[in-house]
Amino acid sequence: MLWDADDTDDYVFQLMLELEREGVDIPRVRDDGWNTLLHLTAMWNRPAVMEELVRKGADLNVINKNGHTPLDLARHWGYADIALQISHYGGKHTCERERDIAISQRDLAQTKIRENEAELEEALLRLRKVKQEREELRIERDRMTLLYHEVVQELHALEENAAKLGREVAVLVEDKKLLQVRNAELVSELTCEQTARMNAVQSWKVTEKLFSDLQALQEEHKEREEQALRARNEAMQELEVARSISHQAQVDQGLSKQLQTAAETERDQAVERFIGLEKDIAVERDMWKRELLKAERERKNIQIEIDRQTLTLRTNLEQLEEHNTKLTVQFESQRQQLDDANARVAELSRIKATLEGERHEEHIKWRTTIERTLQNAIVADLRRVLETLLLLWRRVCVADDEINQACQVPPVEPTKSTSESSMLPSLRDPQPQRKLSMIGPETDEREVAIKLEMMKLGMSDENASYQELWGKAEERFRSVWNVTDIDSLLRADVIPSSEVVHHVSSMSTVVISFLESSTIFMIRQLKQLR
């Protein structure tokens, strides 16, 4: 009833806490069916309790009486979430556990087989080494046997040489005895001849000849005796050498027999060890064959399970391939749409570039039109300014002539006044700054600027009249505007430059200043007339 009710996790945690206080090992508590609390949480789908048990160190692969793990029960009752949670923490299915056991047993069997094979290889290596040592001993024995036979043959040859030398010594001894007998005979003959030597000269000569022959025979006998002694000594030395070689050969033969006996003993022991190892290996091989057969049966069972899971995976793979095909078709369609969109974007970019080019050209045309309009407006303004200046200048001249005629006094030009004379420095002065220094502190800055503008226009002659100053200004104007006269300039369609505009501005300033000075001068003259 506790597990069947809902929202009892807190109560279960409280019971677990109380049992832990009493000293109960919660993860190892089992019921009659050997089910742990982890089995119960998997059967009743309690993930929170399962988390707490995992934190307390519960075994995720423990089995009950039926051999089921908590993952088996969770999958059996259809609780996929808690089954996935148990798998995440390391829980395994019974088949997986059996497969792991079979794989571990197979690995253990293969490890033992490899160890036995290594021991077998080591035993075979020792056997090959023993066989090699036995072969080397056999070769050494054969070599010693051949050496012994060679020594025996050399000993027999030395014995034969010694016997031959002994026979030669015996022959020499017999020759010596014969020579001694001959010497005795010659001595007796010499004695006889000596007794008869006095009888005749011929007997003496014969005796002397016989004596010389006897001496030669004695010397030859001595030489042969010395040769025999040397031969006997050499034979004795060779006999001693042969005896020592024979003794060494006998010693080597004894050692070879001992080595052969030891080698045969070691060979027998190695053969016995090899036979024992072969028996042990045969026993272990039979045992491992049985283990391998058992492992093979388990492997077949595991293979059946693997085939079943492979079939399931293939089915899932086919479904995934179908889904992948659908996604591929969607991807192709989306890619086609993307290509179309890219083509549209490229077309729009081309159209945009074309429009921007056209807009740039239109902007250039509009700017050119505006500049031309402004230039025409500036030309019109300049023309109006020039017309106004000409009109003002001519009226000033007319007014000046009328005043002079009315007053009947010599015309006095504004330039002769104090203010005008101070405003018009001489054009012949190469340093206008020095003239400016003569103005004085009471001179206005505007008058200084006007005098500078007049110097630029060539109208700085103090003794010139209005007509002469205007002629100089016209000449300066024609040189700047590159025209014959101002009237033609007013009629011509000429676009002025910045220098021309500046020139007109300077001229306007000067004309206005002249108008002011002329007005002042006329007012003074009128006051004088009154």
Phi, psi and omega per residue, in radians:
M1 nan -0.553 -3.140
L2 -1.118 -0.759 -3.105
W3 -1.376 -0.443 -3.081
D4 -1.324 -0.448 -3.098
A5 -1.362 2.755 3.131
D6 -1.603 2.696 3.047
D7 0.986 0.819 3.082
T8 -1.968 0.276 -3.112
D9 -1.139 -0.707 -3.139
D10 -1.114 -0.700 3.112
Y11 -1.132 -0.681 3.100
V12 -1.122 -0.717 3.111
F13 -1.100 -0.682 3.126
Q14 -1.132 -0.766 3.098
L15 -1.085 -0.729 3.125
M16 -1.090 -0.706 3.120
L17 -1.117 -0.746 3.120
E18 -1.128 -0.730 3.121
L19 -1.140 -0.643 3.093
E20 -1.139 -0.668 3.083
R21 -1.096 -0.563 3.103
E22 -1.394 -0.041 3.090
G23 1.621 0.293 -3.131
V24 -1.502 2.341 3.082
D25 -1.448 1.696 -3.010
I26 -1.031 -0.819 -3.074
P27 -1.104 -0.347 -3.074
R28 -1.840 0.181 3.100
V29 -1.300 2.337 -3.112
R30 -2.287 2.744 3.035
D31 -1.763 -2.898 -3.107
D32 -1.140 -0.485 3.128
G33 -1.599 0.260 -3.122
W34 1.113 0.398 3.106
N35 -1.469 2.269 3.056
T36 -1.534 3.052 3.088
L37 -1.089 -0.489 3.110
L38 -1.181 -0.627 3.050
H39 -1.099 -0.738 -3.105
L40 -1.176 -0.699 3.103
T41 -1.111 -0.611 3.098
A42 -1.241 -0.629 -3.136
M43 -1.227 -0.595 -3.038
W44 -1.885 0.153 3.030
N45 1.005 1.121 3.103
R46 -2.065 1.433 -3.083
P47 -1.137 -0.588 -3.126
A48 -1.151 -0.758 3.110
V49 -1.135 -0.668 3.123
M50 -1.096 -0.707 3.094
E51 -1.041 -0.779 3.141
E52 -1.106 -0.728 3.118
L53 -1.131 -0.672 3.104
V54 -1.123 -0.708 3.087
R55 -1.113 -0.520 3.130
K56 -1.450 -0.016 3.056
G57 1.615 0.483 3.118
A58 -1.205 2.509 3.124
D59 -1.335 2.119 -3.092
L60 -1.391 -0.278 -3.077
N61 -1.951 0.327 3.116
V62 -1.242 2.571 -3.089
I63 -2.034 2.717 3.071
N64 -1.689 -2.891 -3.120
K65 -1.082 -0.580 -3.123
N66 -1.447 -0.006 3.121
G67 1.396 0.402 -3.105
H68 -1.782 2.442 3.038
T69 -1.606 2.921 3.072
P70 -1.001 -0.593 3.110
L71 -1.148 -0.635 3.095
D72 -1.092 -0.780 -3.108
L73 -1.166 -0.708 3.136
A74 -1.094 -0.720 3.130
R75 -1.264 -0.593 -3.141
H76 -1.121 -0.724 -3.107
W77 -1.535 0.039 3.006
G78 1.407 0.404 3.113
Y79 -1.639 1.552 -3.030
A80 -1.237 -0.606 -3.083
D81 -1.157 -0.862 -3.131
I82 -1.211 -0.530 3.070
A83 -1.134 -0.749 3.092
L84 -1.124 -0.628 3.123
Q85 -1.162 -0.752 3.113
I86 -1.119 -0.728 3.115
S87 -1.096 -0.639 3.129
H88 -1.109 -0.651 3.140
Y89 -1.454 -0.017 3.073
G90 1.946 0.099 3.089
G91 -1.233 2.577 -3.074
K92 -2.241 2.722 3.049
H93 -1.314 2.773 3.138
T94 -1.046 -0.754 3.113
C95 -1.080 -0.702 3.104
E96 -1.131 -0.695 3.131
R97 -1.138 -0.793 3.096
E98 -1.106 -0.661 3.106
R99 -1.118 -0.746 3.107
D100 -1.084 -0.711 3.112
I101 -1.110 -0.783 3.137
A102 -1.098 -0.707 3.132
I103 -1.156 -0.705 3.113
S104 -1.150 -0.725 3.080
Q105 -1.095 -0.718 3.113
R106 -1.105 -0.744 3.115
D107 -1.098 -0.694 3.113
L108 -1.121 -0.761 3.122
A109 -1.092 -0.752 3.119
Q110 -1.131 -0.627 3.099
T111 -1.116 -0.792 3.121
K112 -1.138 -0.682 3.105
I113 -1.089 -0.738 3.116
R114 -1.121 -0.681 3.100
E115 -1.117 -0.773 3.115
N116 -1.123 -0.695 3.095
E117 -1.114 -0.646 3.097
A118 -1.140 -0.737 3.082
E119 -1.112 -0.706 3.103
L120 -1.093 -0.759 3.102
E121 -1.072 -0.699 3.115
E122 -1.142 -0.732 3.107
A123 -1.120 -0.755 3.099
L124 -1.110 -0.648 3.100
L125 -1.125 -0.753 3.082
R126 -1.111 -0.695 3.122
L127 -1.100 -0.783 3.101
R128 -1.084 -0.645 3.112
K129 -1.144 -0.731 3.112
V130 -1.119 -0.749 3.106
K131 -1.084 -0.698 3.116
Q132 -1.133 -0.756 3.098
E133 -1.116 -0.695 3.097
R134 -1.106 -0.701 3.110
E135 -1.132 -0.695 3.092
E136 -1.126 -0.708 3.096
L137 -1.131 -0.677 3.112
R138 -1.121 -0.727 3.106
I139 -1.118 -0.721 3.113
E140 -1.131 -0.683 3.104
R141 -1.118 -0.777 3.110
D142 -1.083 -0.695 3.126
R143 -1.128 -0.751 3.117
M144 -1.125 -0.657 3.109
T145 -1.109 -0.796 3.105
L146 -1.084 -0.710 3.116
L147 -1.118 -0.684 3.121
Y148 -1.111 -0.784 3.114
H149 -1.100 -0.693 3.101
E150 -1.107 -0.747 3.121
V151 -1.104 -0.725 3.117
V152 -1.100 -0.746 3.119
Q153 -1.097 -0.750 3.094
E154 -1.105 -0.643 3.109
L155 -1.125 -0.765 3.089
H156 -1.084 -0.692 3.120
A157 -1.122 -0.713 3.108
L158 -1.144 -0.671 3.091
E159 -1.106 -0.731 3.098
E160 -1.107 -0.710 3.093
N161 -1.116 -0.706 3.114
A162 -1.102 -0.725 3.107
A163 -1.124 -0.717 3.126
K164 -1.091 -0.774 3.099
L165 -1.114 -0.646 3.080
G166 -1.091 -0.712 3.098
R167 -1.132 -0.697 3.105
E168 -1.122 -0.704 3.097
V169 -1.093 -0.703 3.104
A170 -1.108 -0.704 3.101
V171 -1.095 -0.753 3.120
L172 -1.099 -0.692 3.110
V173 -1.093 -0.745 3.100
E174 -1.113 -0.703 3.093
D175 -1.103 -0.674 3.102
K176 -1.085 -0.752 3.108
K177 -1.092 -0.728 3.112
L178 -1.105 -0.699 3.114
L179 -1.147 -0.691 3.085
Q180 -1.083 -0.723 3.093
V181 -1.110 -0.750 3.133
R182 -1.119 -0.687 3.109
N183 -1.097 -0.720 3.110
A184 -1.105 -0.718 3.113
E185 -1.114 -0.740 -3.136
L186 -1.160 -0.654 3.104
V187 -1.090 -0.721 3.102
S188 -1.161 -0.687 3.104
E189 -1.165 -0.685 3.119
L190 -1.104 -0.667 3.121
T191 -1.116 -0.742 3.105
C192 -1.132 -0.683 -3.116
E193 -1.268 -0.602 3.108
Q194 -1.130 -0.598 3.088
T195 -1.220 -0.508 -3.132
A196 -1.771 0.129 -3.083
R197 -1.179 -0.584 -3.106
M198 -1.330 -0.200 -3.091
N199 -1.367 -0.606 -3.068
A200 -2.698 2.667 -3.139
V201 -1.252 -0.560 -3.128
Q202 -1.177 -0.632 3.115
S203 -1.132 -0.637 3.115
W204 -1.139 -0.766 -3.136
K205 -1.119 -0.713 3.127
V206 -1.100 -0.709 -3.128
T207 -1.143 -0.728 3.138
E208 -1.109 -0.691 3.125
K209 -1.140 -0.764 3.119
L210 -1.100 -0.639 -3.140
F211 -1.156 -0.746 3.095
S212 -1.109 -0.700 3.085
D213 -1.095 -0.683 3.129
L214 -1.109 -0.711 3.111
Q215 -1.112 -0.718 3.108
A216 -1.099 -0.717 3.116
L217 -1.139 -0.655 3.128
Q218 -1.140 -0.770 3.120
E219 -1.097 -0.734 3.109
E220 -1.119 -0.660 3.110
H221 -1.119 -0.707 3.132
K222 -1.128 -0.762 3.132
E223 -1.073 -0.763 3.124
R224 -1.153 -0.609 3.110
E225 -1.158 -0.737 3.103
E226 -1.120 -0.730 3.098
Q227 -1.067 -0.703 3.128
A228 -1.134 -0.700 3.123
L229 -1.131 -0.751 3.121
R230 -1.093 -0.734 3.127
A231 -1.128 -0.670 3.127
R232 -1.164 -0.721 3.126
N233 -1.109 -0.768 3.103
E234 -1.080 -0.690 3.117
A235 -1.135 -0.684 3.119
M236 -1.136 -0.737 3.107
Q237 -1.100 -0.777 3.121
E238 -1.127 -0.599 3.099
L239 -1.142 -0.702 3.105
E240 -1.134 -0.760 3.113
V241 -1.067 -0.737 3.128
A242 -1.123 -0.673 3.112
R243 -1.138 -0.754 3.121
S244 -1.118 -0.720 3.110
I245 -1.114 -0.704 3.123
S246 -1.127 -0.690 3.114
H247 -1.134 -0.765 3.120
Q248 -1.107 -0.670 3.113
A249 -1.129 -0.694 3.092
Q250 -1.117 -0.715 3.115
V251 -1.119 -0.787 3.121
D252 -1.090 -0.649 3.121
Q253 -1.138 -0.664 3.096
G254 -1.157 -0.741 3.104
L255 -1.110 -0.717 3.128
S256 -1.127 -0.657 3.087
K257 -1.127 -0.713 3.110
Q258 -1.119 -0.786 3.119
L259 -1.101 -0.685 3.124
Q260 -1.122 -0.717 3.115
T261 -1.113 -0.776 3.131
A262 -1.122 -0.712 3.124
A263 -1.121 -0.731 3.112
E264 -1.110 -0.666 3.118
T265 -1.121 -0.829 3.117
E266 -1.104 -0.641 3.117
R267 -1.112 -0.758 3.125
D268 -1.097 -0.732 3.120
Q269 -1.118 -0.758 3.122
A270 -1.100 -0.698 3.119
V271 -1.117 -0.719 3.112
E272 -1.108 -0.769 3.110
R273 -1.101 -0.702 3.138
F274 -1.118 -0.719 3.124
I275 -1.121 -0.725 3.112
G276 -1.111 -0.744 3.100
L277 -1.110 -0.681 3.110
E278 -1.112 -0.684 3.098
K279 -1.117 -0.812 3.129
D280 -1.074 -0.738 3.137
I281 -1.125 -0.686 3.128
A282 -1.112 -0.723 3.127
V283 -1.118 -0.848 -3.135
E284 -1.132 -0.590 3.119
R285 -1.138 -0.726 3.091
D286 -1.101 -0.748 3.138
M287 -1.088 -0.770 -3.133
W288 -1.237 -0.492 3.039
K289 -1.093 -0.761 3.098
R290 -1.108 -0.735 3.111
E291 -1.108 -0.687 3.126
L292 -1.165 -0.675 3.086
L293 -1.083 -0.744 3.107
K294 -1.109 -0.794 3.108
A295 -1.107 -0.585 3.116
E296 -1.163 -0.711 3.086
R297 -1.103 -0.765 3.101
E298 -1.115 -0.656 3.112
R299 -1.110 -0.666 3.107
K300 -1.109 -0.731 3.096
N301 -1.082 -0.768 3.114
I302 -1.118 -0.653 3.127
Q303 -1.121 -0.646 3.095
I304 -1.085 -0.782 3.110
E305 -1.111 -0.703 3.119
I306 -1.121 -0.691 3.116
D307 -1.104 -0.711 3.117
R308 -1.100 -0.811 3.109
Q309 -1.145 -0.582 3.100
T310 -1.123 -0.715 3.104
L311 -1.075 -0.750 3.101
T312 -1.087 -0.751 -3.141
L313 -1.155 -0.620 3.096
R314 -1.129 -0.717 3.090
T315 -1.051 -0.797 3.103
N316 -1.094 -0.643 3.131
L317 -1.139 -0.703 3.093
E318 -1.094 -0.736 3.096
Q319 -1.084 -0.730 3.119
L320 -1.137 -0.627 3.103
E321 -1.141 -0.731 3.078
E322 -1.057 -0.790 3.110
H323 -1.088 -0.682 3.117
N324 -1.127 -0.661 3.101
T325 -1.100 -0.782 3.099
K326 -1.050 -0.783 3.133
L327 -1.118 -0.615 3.108
T328 -1.128 -0.746 3.106
V329 -1.081 -0.782 3.104
Q330 -1.081 -0.701 3.135
F331 -1.123 -0.716 3.116
E332 -1.104 -0.769 3.124
S333 -1.107 -0.755 3.116
Q334 -1.141 -0.641 3.094
R335 -1.160 -0.671 3.069
Q336 -1.081 -0.755 3.095
Q337 -1.088 -0.693 3.121
L338 -1.128 -0.717 3.090
D339 -1.082 -0.753 3.096
D340 -1.064 -0.749 3.122
A341 -1.107 -0.700 3.102
N342 -1.110 -0.699 3.100
A343 -1.092 -0.757 3.108
R344 -1.093 -0.705 3.115
V345 -1.098 -0.727 3.108
A346 -1.096 -0.742 3.114
E347 -1.092 -0.755 3.112
L348 -1.128 -0.656 3.096
S349 -1.106 -0.733 3.100
R350 -1.087 -0.783 3.114
I351 -1.085 -0.705 3.124
K352 -1.083 -0.770 3.119
A353 -1.076 -0.731 3.116
T354 -1.078 -0.801 3.141
L355 -1.114 -0.691 3.113
E356 -1.112 -0.698 3.089
G357 -1.094 -0.799 3.116
E358 -1.093 -0.700 3.124
R359 -1.111 -0.678 3.121
H360 -1.124 -0.758 3.116
E361 -1.101 -0.758 3.107
E362 -1.094 -0.679 3.113
H363 -1.091 -0.724 3.121
I364 -1.102 -0.780 3.122
K365 -1.077 -0.784 3.138
W366 -1.078 -0.740 3.140
R367 -1.140 -0.719 3.101
T368 -1.073 -0.750 3.130
T369 -1.086 -0.787 3.126
I370 -1.070 -0.764 -3.130
E371 -1.091 -0.746 3.115
R372 -1.102 -0.731 3.120
T373 -1.060 -0.785 3.127
L374 -1.123 -0.713 3.123
Q375 -1.101 -0.747 3.099
N376 -1.080 -0.710 3.111
A377 -1.115 -0.726 3.125
I378 -1.110 -0.751 3.126
V379 -1.066 -0.758 3.129
A380 -1.085 -0.742 3.121
D381 -1.100 -0.759 3.132
L382 -1.088 -0.701 3.120
R383 -1.097 -0.767 3.114
R384 -1.086 -0.694 3.119
V385 -1.102 -0.771 -3.138
L386 -1.129 -0.758 3.114
E387 -1.042 -0.752 3.117
T388 -1.093 -0.753 3.133
L389 -1.097 -0.770 3.130
L390 -1.078 -0.785 -3.135
L391 -1.075 -0.793 3.130
L392 -1.098 -0.758 -3.105
W393 -1.110 -0.748 -3.121
R394 -1.164 -0.711 3.119
R395 -1.146 -0.633 3.078
V396 -1.083 -0.751 3.125
C397 -1.098 -0.772 3.129
V398 -1.091 -0.770 3.131
A399 -1.099 -0.673 3.139
D400 -1.144 -0.720 3.126
D401 -1.142 -0.739 3.137
E402 -1.100 -0.741 3.126
I403 -1.106 -0.739 3.140
N404 -1.106 -0.735 3.115
Q405 -1.148 -0.681 -3.134
A406 -1.175 -0.682 -3.104
C407 -1.443 -0.334 -3.084
Q408 0.878 0.789 3.064
V409 -2.150 2.749 3.110
P410 -1.044 2.402 -3.113
P411 -1.127 2.197 3.079
V412 -1.885 2.084 -3.079
E413 -1.336 2.632 3.092
P414 -1.050 -0.389 -3.116
T415 -1.247 -0.296 -3.133
K416 -1.420 -0.212 -3.137
S417 -1.258 2.951 -3.105
T418 -1.159 -0.775 -3.112
S419 -1.177 -0.682 -3.114
E420 -1.226 -0.732 3.134
S421 -1.101 -0.562 3.083
S422 -1.310 -0.411 -3.111
M423 -1.513 -0.329 -3.036
L424 -1.981 1.603 3.076
P425 -1.287 2.811 -3.120
S426 -1.242 2.398 3.129
L427 -1.315 -0.321 -3.099
R428 -1.375 -0.191 3.138
D429 -1.346 2.043 -3.126
P430 -1.273 -0.207 -3.100
Q431 -2.160 1.539 -3.123
P432 -1.162 -0.338 3.137
Q433 -1.130 -0.556 3.117
R434 -1.192 -0.670 3.055
K435 -1.093 -0.645 3.119
L436 -1.140 -0.556 3.132
S437 -1.228 -0.288 3.136
M438 -1.501 -0.095 -3.046
I439 -1.224 -0.733 3.139
G440 1.814 2.877 -3.080
P441 -1.266 -0.360 -3.102
E442 -1.451 -0.091 -3.120
T443 -1.269 2.457 -3.122
D444 -1.338 2.573 3.094
E445 -1.118 -0.588 -3.138
R446 -1.130 -0.660 3.100
E447 -1.123 -0.670 3.089
V448 -1.081 -0.775 3.130
A449 -1.114 -0.677 3.135
I450 -1.134 -0.728 3.125
K451 -1.109 -0.657 3.092
L452 -1.118 -0.741 3.117
E453 -1.110 -0.686 3.107
M454 -1.145 -0.621 3.079
M455 -1.123 -0.682 3.107
K456 -1.124 -0.631 -3.100
L457 -1.448 -0.110 -3.111
G458 1.368 0.457 -3.073
M459 -2.006 0.664 -3.038
S460 -1.806 0.209 3.127
D461 -1.336 2.162 -3.066
E462 -1.297 -0.500 -3.049
N463 -1.616 0.052 -3.079
A464 -1.500 2.641 3.063
S465 -1.534 3.135 3.118
Y466 -1.051 -0.755 -3.104
Q467 -1.115 -0.718 3.131
E468 -1.160 -0.740 3.115
L469 -1.110 -0.697 3.119
W470 -1.165 -0.608 3.078
G471 -1.115 -0.740 3.080
K472 -1.101 -0.723 3.124
A473 -1.117 -0.691 3.117
E474 -1.120 -0.754 3.122
E475 -1.068 -0.745 3.092
R476 -1.100 -0.673 -3.118
F477 -1.140 -0.777 3.139
R478 -1.103 -0.685 3.137
S479 -1.158 -0.587 -3.134
V480 -1.377 -0.776 -3.078
W481 -1.497 -0.171 3.125
N482 1.046 0.852 3.095
V483 -2.284 2.898 -3.097
T484 -1.362 -0.703 3.111
D485 -2.676 2.989 -3.069
I486 -1.241 -0.599 3.125
D487 -1.091 -0.735 3.073
S488 -1.137 -0.586 3.070
L489 -1.093 -0.678 3.141
L490 -1.212 -0.535 3.133
R491 -1.489 -0.468 -3.049
A492 -1.316 2.634 3.088
D493 -1.604 1.343 -3.047
V494 -1.988 2.362 3.087
I495 -1.615 2.004 -3.061
P496 -1.257 2.658 3.068
S497 -1.615 3.125 3.139
S498 -1.145 -0.593 3.120
E499 -1.160 -0.684 3.124
V500 -1.144 -0.778 3.124
V501 -1.040 -0.760 3.124
H502 -1.130 -0.669 3.123
H503 -1.107 -0.776 3.108
V504 -1.089 -0.706 3.122
S505 -1.091 -0.762 3.125
S506 -1.103 -0.734 -3.131
M507 -1.122 -0.681 3.099
S508 -1.075 -0.746 3.127
T509 -1.062 -0.779 -3.104
V510 -1.159 -0.752 -3.125
V511 -1.082 -0.746 3.115
I512 -1.076 -0.727 3.123
S513 -1.134 -0.673 3.079
F514 -1.097 -0.723 3.118
L515 -1.048 -0.764 3.126
E516 -1.076 -0.829 -3.098
S517 -1.155 -0.667 3.124
S518 -1.150 -0.708 3.118
T519 -1.070 -0.782 3.125
I520 -1.085 -0.765 -3.122
F521 -1.104 -0.716 3.131
M522 -1.142 -0.709 3.109
I523 -1.075 -0.696 3.133
R524 -1.151 -0.718 3.134
Q525 -1.138 -0.708 3.114
L526 -1.087 -0.683 3.097
K527 -1.096 -0.703 3.132
Q528 -1.153 -0.692 3.134
L529 -1.110 -0.676 3.115
R530 -1.176 nan nan
